[in-house]
Amino acid sequence: MSVELVDLAEHDLPVSDGTGSFDHPSVKTLTGIIDVAGAILVSSPVYNYDLSAAAKNLMELTGSAWTEKPVGFLCAGGGRASYTSPVGFANSLMFDFRCLIVPRFVYCTKNDFTEAGEPGPEIRDRVERLAAAVVDLSCALAWVRENKAAVAAP
């Protein structure tokens, strides 16, 4: 199984304006990447109890490429009170694009990192569990799609 890291800072994305922004070359590139992905892990800082504007803009610009994909979340916030911040983004993915949201997600604050800035052991364990859950769900979904006739048989 291959993995591709997409850093939005490396893409010159326009602001979604509902018109010409969808034809932008970076939008087409990212739409293609998301379209062929078996699953997606969204990693975002939390600002004002929500995911970053860049993450929301990406979803708006790439829209239907997310359809029916498993999606997991890794978030970092300033305090524990923002723990549920991915829920609004997840709801949009579920209702607009029928994504399968992995119920396990990672949320951390600065206290979860070592003095050297590395994730602590608990966060590393949670990231590994999230990654395993996303892979399991993606593989199971792929198997069902490939074996649809056998699964539907009485």
DATA-V237363 format. One record per residue. N is the residue number from 1. NEAR is the number of other ideal C-beta (glycine too) atoms within 12 Angstrom. Layout:
n:N near:NEAR
n:N near:NEAR
This chain:
n:1 near:14
n:2 near:11
n:3 near:15
n:4 near:17
n:5 near:13
n:6 near:25
n:7 near:14
n:8 near:28
n:9 near:12
n:10 near:13
n:11 near:22
n:12 near:16
n:13 near:31
n:14 near:23
n:15 near:19
n:16 near:21
n:17 near:15
n:18 near:11
n:19 near:11
n:20 near:12
n:21 near:24
n:22 near:23
n:23 near:13
n:24 near:22
n:25 near:16
n:26 near:24
n:27 near:31
n:28 near:20
n:29 near:23
n:30 near:36
n:31 near:29
n:32 near:16
n:33 near:27
n:34 near:31
n:35 near:21
n:36 near:16
n:37 near:31
n:38 near:28
n:39 near:35
n:40 near:42
n:41 near:35
n:42 near:40
n:43 near:30
n:44 near:36
n:45 near:27
n:46 near:34
n:47 near:18
n:48 near:15
n:49 near:22
n:50 near:24
n:51 near:37
n:52 near:26
n:53 near:20
n:54 near:29
n:55 near:36
n:56 near:26
n:57 near:26
n:58 near:38
n:59 near:39
n:60 near:29
n:61 near:35
n:62 near:37
n:63 near:24
n:64 near:19
n:65 near:29
n:66 near:36
n:67 near:23
n:68 near:26
n:69 near:34
n:70 near:36
n:71 near:44
n:72 near:38
n:73 near:41
n:74 near:34
n:75 near:37
n:76 near:31
n:77 near:29
n:78 near:19
n:79 near:17
n:80 near:18
n:81 near:13
n:82 near:24
n:83 near:20
n:84 near:20
n:85 near:34
n:86 near:40
n:87 near:22
n:88 near:24
n:89 near:37
n:90 near:33
n:91 near:19
n:92 near:25
n:93 near:37
n:94 near:24
n:95 near:14
n:96 near:21
n:97 near:27
n:98 near:17
n:99 near:34
n:100 near:27
n:101 near:33
n:102 near:33
n:103 near:18
n:104 near:25
n:105 near:34
n:106 near:34
n:107 near:34
n:108 near:34
n:109 near:23
n:110 near:17
n:111 near:17
n:112 near:25
n:113 near:17
n:114 near:15
n:115 near:8
n:116 near:7
n:117 near:10
n:118 near:13
n:119 near:23
n:120 near:20
n:121 near:13
n:122 near:18
n:123 near:25
n:124 near:19
n:125 near:17
n:126 near:24
n:127 near:29
n:128 near:18
n:129 near:21
n:130 near:33
n:131 near:27
n:132 near:20
n:133 near:27
n:134 near:36
n:135 near:23
n:136 near:22
n:137 near:29
n:138 near:30
n:139 near:18
n:140 near:20
n:141 near:25
n:142 near:20
n:143 near:15
n:144 near:17
n:145 near:17
n:146 near:12
n:147 near:13
n:148 near:12
n:149 near:10
n:150 near:11
n:151 near:13
n:152 near:9
n:153 near:7
n:154 near:5
